[in-house]
Amino acid sequence: MDLSRIDARLLSRPGATKAFHEKWGWMVYWVGGRQFACEFTASPDAKPPYAGRRLLSLKCDPDRICELRAEYPEAVLPGYYSDGRTWISVDLDADLPEDLVLDLCDMSYELVFAKLPKRVRREVASGLPA
């Protein structure tokens, strides 16, 4: 999967930023001070099925998670180090449709943005720093 397209999509959203989290070795994407995505390679020592996989973790609608896990059981995993009821980890080396992954990026942003305080949502929408 083309990580540059995913990165561009994530950063195309209003107020979206990214920063490398040195301690974790992850690239983390933020809006309004809240994480909405992260890209990383799980440690080879991580528990299966995560070990050594190149992953993109995203917030996701719980009903959609059930559908995705049923359709792509090897590629869409419960969120790594996050609440598996509301987060997924997508295997970036799996054969998933790129449009699906890009749509999931949009959903993640929208779900996190919707939970921001109204003041922060207004600031982000107006282009002011949140």
C-alpha distance (Angstrom), angle and dihedral (degrees) to the residues before:
residue distance angle dihedral
M1 . . .
D2 3.80 . .
L3 3.79 105.3 .
S4 3.81 92.0 -169.4
R5 3.83 90.4 62.9
I6 3.79 91.0 48.3
D7 3.81 91.4 47.7
A8 3.81 91.2 48.9
R9 3.81 91.3 49.0
L10 3.80 93.5 49.3
L11 3.80 92.3 48.0
S12 3.82 93.6 45.2
R13 3.80 90.7 73.9
P14 3.83 118.6 97.1
G15 3.80 112.2 -88.4
A16 3.80 94.2 2.0
T17 3.79 116.8 148.9
K18 3.77 135.5 167.6
A19 3.78 134.8 -147.7
F20 3.76 134.0 179.3
H21 3.80 112.2 -115.4
E22 3.80 101.3 -146.1
K23 3.80 97.4 -166.9
W24 3.79 91.8 55.2
G25 3.80 98.3 30.0
W26 3.81 89.2 -130.1
M27 3.80 133.3 132.5
V28 3.80 105.5 -130.6
Y29 3.82 125.4 -161.7
W30 3.81 119.8 -150.9
V31 3.78 141.0 -170.7
G32 3.78 122.1 -175.5
G33 3.80 90.9 -10.6
R34 3.80 94.1 -54.2
Q35 3.78 128.4 108.9
F36 3.79 116.3 -117.4
A37 3.81 101.5 166.6
C38 3.78 142.3 6.2
E39 3.79 132.9 -169.4
F40 3.80 122.5 -155.7
T41 3.77 147.5 130.3
A42 3.79 113.1 -106.5
S43 3.78 115.5 -127.2
P44 3.81 115.5 -95.3
D45 3.82 84.7 -122.6
A46 3.82 93.2 57.0
K47 3.77 118.3 114.7
P48 3.79 118.2 -90.0
P49 2.97 132.3 -65.8
Y50 3.82 90.4 31.1
A51 3.82 101.6 48.4
G52 3.78 111.8 126.4
R53 3.78 95.8 -13.1
R54 3.81 123.6 139.8
L55 3.81 102.1 -126.4
L56 3.78 142.4 -174.5
S57 3.81 113.5 -158.5
L58 3.80 117.3 -155.5
K59 3.78 138.4 173.7
C60 3.81 109.0 -111.6
D61 3.77 141.2 -178.9
P62 3.84 108.4 -96.4
D63 3.82 93.4 -129.4
R64 3.80 90.4 50.2
I65 3.81 89.7 49.5
C66 3.81 90.1 59.4
E67 3.81 91.2 50.1
L68 3.81 93.6 47.1
R69 3.80 94.2 46.4
A70 3.82 90.1 50.9
E71 3.81 93.4 47.7
Y72 3.82 98.5 39.1
P73 3.83 106.4 23.4
E74 3.82 94.7 161.3
A75 3.80 96.6 43.7
V76 3.81 105.4 38.1
L77 3.79 112.2 57.9
P78 3.80 134.7 175.2
G79 3.79 109.7 -83.7
Y80 3.80 111.9 -75.5
Y81 3.81 109.3 -121.0
S82 3.80 90.0 -8.8
D83 3.79 140.1 85.1
G84 3.81 104.6 -63.9
R85 3.81 89.7 -156.9
T86 3.80 92.0 66.3
W87 3.82 105.2 17.3
I88 3.78 133.0 61.0
S89 3.78 133.0 -167.2
V90 3.80 114.6 -144.2
D91 3.80 118.8 -154.4
L92 3.80 102.8 -127.1
D93 3.81 91.6 -158.2
A94 3.81 93.8 54.0
D95 3.77 122.4 100.8
L96 3.81 97.2 -102.6
P97 3.79 121.9 147.8
E98 3.81 107.1 -98.6
D99 3.81 91.4 -138.9
L100 3.81 88.9 57.7
V101 3.80 91.9 53.1
L102 3.81 91.4 47.1
D103 3.81 90.3 50.2
L104 3.81 89.4 50.3
C105 3.82 88.6 52.5
D106 3.81 89.0 55.0
M107 3.81 92.0 47.3
S108 3.80 91.7 50.8
Y109 3.80 92.2 52.3
E110 3.82 92.4 46.7
L111 3.81 93.4 49.1
V112 3.80 92.8 50.4
F113 3.83 94.0 40.8
A114 3.82 90.6 52.1
K115 3.82 90.8 57.3
L116 3.81 94.9 51.4
P117 3.81 116.6 106.7
K118 3.81 112.1 -90.4
R119 3.81 92.0 -112.9
V120 3.81 91.0 54.7
R121 3.83 92.0 46.1
R122 3.83 89.4 52.7
E123 3.81 91.6 48.4
V124 3.81 92.4 48.9
A125 3.81 92.5 46.0
S126 3.81 91.3 49.9
G127 3.79 92.8 48.6
L128 3.80 95.0 -112.4
P129 3.81 118.4 136.6
A130 3.79 109.1 -93.6
